[in-house]
Amino acid sequence: MKAEAIAPSPPAAAGPSQALAAFAADTRYVDIPQAVLERARIHILDGVGLALASTTFPFAGPTLAAVRDLSGSAGSCTVIGSTARAQPRDAALANGVLIHGLDYDDTHLQAIVHPTAAVLPAVLALAEDKSLNGRAAMRAYCIGMEAAVRLGAAVKGGFHHTGFHATGVLAHFSSALAAGCLLANSAEAHVNALGIAASTASGIQVFLEEGAWTKRLHPGWAAGGGITAATLARHGFFGPTRALEGRFGLFETHLHDHRKDVDESFLTDGLGTTWMMADTALKPYPVCHFIHGCADAALALRDDIAGAEIDRVTIRLPHDTLKIVAEPIEQKRRAGNEYEAKFSAPFVVASTLLKGRFGLPDLTDAALADPAVKALALRCDCEADPASLFPTYFSGGVAVRLGDGRTLERHVPVNSGAGDRQLSLEEASDKFMANACLAVSADQAQHIRAAVLALETRGVPTLMEALRLGNGGG
């Protein structure tokens, strides 16, 4: 009896790892909508301005000293706002720390990730090292940004519930894809890179206990990890093909009981046609994004208070954010250093109510020691906001009980910088100039701005030359 031929099994449906890999391999620069490219330029401008500002803060010195030790003197890549040159991974690490170090960088609200802080350093380092053109860099940046946002949206804030900083975890994957684009990796190599990245992805939130500096490290470490993963994959290193969704994959190991909440459709549906990254918000305040709606509400109350004595303040925040910016309440009321203050709703709201603003000068040692702000922070309570639109927006409210018995309230459903309140190019440029001019002259800052906005035509080397200390503004 003649044996019947056995038909091959149909191929398994592509999972999220394969979908992201195909997206990275197949998307061309010309496939990216102009509106997305315009937002990308704005976010790159914001990122490099923040990196320049960070060089004037205490954490920059130890970071750059360590990078010099790690990289030696043979590096080809620019460390922003510095005379230092470093190997690509070390430059990416340093620039990631600088971009994220002030906690003033962009956030996709639904995804709860800071996408630029890791993707941009990886792209700039590799593009500079390999003398790649601006269109290649912009393509890689947009692909990496989209991957970061979709991964964050898929997990629905689950990493925060299990003690991880979502950016510190997910940025390894987005950086690996961005780096792989610049290395011309195939879809198969991108899958392997994602698998490799799964073994380096981490970033725990224990820094919240004492205002430690480690959160600043997470995007830079991820940028270097992404370059490593993409390069290993390019040379044939084999990684697991279901690093996200597989048994003992990222979703299971890092999310635990929240694995059931993952919506993998964010990693497949509309990928390459609907660009979620275009909805990423720029920060108008240099503090945790969860506090922004409350800061807006405090500003809106400023004129109504008109110098009256404040007896008590109630701050209303999205329920899921309370443990980050409001708990334990006694610790949050007594922010002892700049980083604790960034994650303290009582400090930020108290300072904003009294000063009518909140910017980098309000995080100096002198500002932290202001007796009036410290006293008012002690009279701040925090509670869940029943009218919150979280996670679509970081809504917030403030109720102020005055000494004369009046109670004044404001609620902000859509925080400034998000949704239809996105910062325009003009507004983002104002923020960039204020930040960059902490480190360089106004003329040099304008030169950098022009290089960013013309990145595709002027190229990466022109931008990186402008960002090196000693080239006109240092």
Helices and strands as residue ranges (DSSP letters): H 16-26, G 29-31, H 34-54, H 60-71, E 77-78, E 85-86, H 88-100, H 116-129, H 134-155, H 158-161, H 166-182, H 187-197, G 205-209, H 214-234, H 250-255, G 256-261, G 264-267, G 276-279, G 289-291, H 292-305, E 310-317, G 319-321, H 322-325, H 329-333, H 338-342, H 345-355, G 360-363, H 365-368, H 371-377, E 380-384, E 396-402, E 407-412, G 419-421, H 425-436, H 442-453, H 455-458, H 460-467
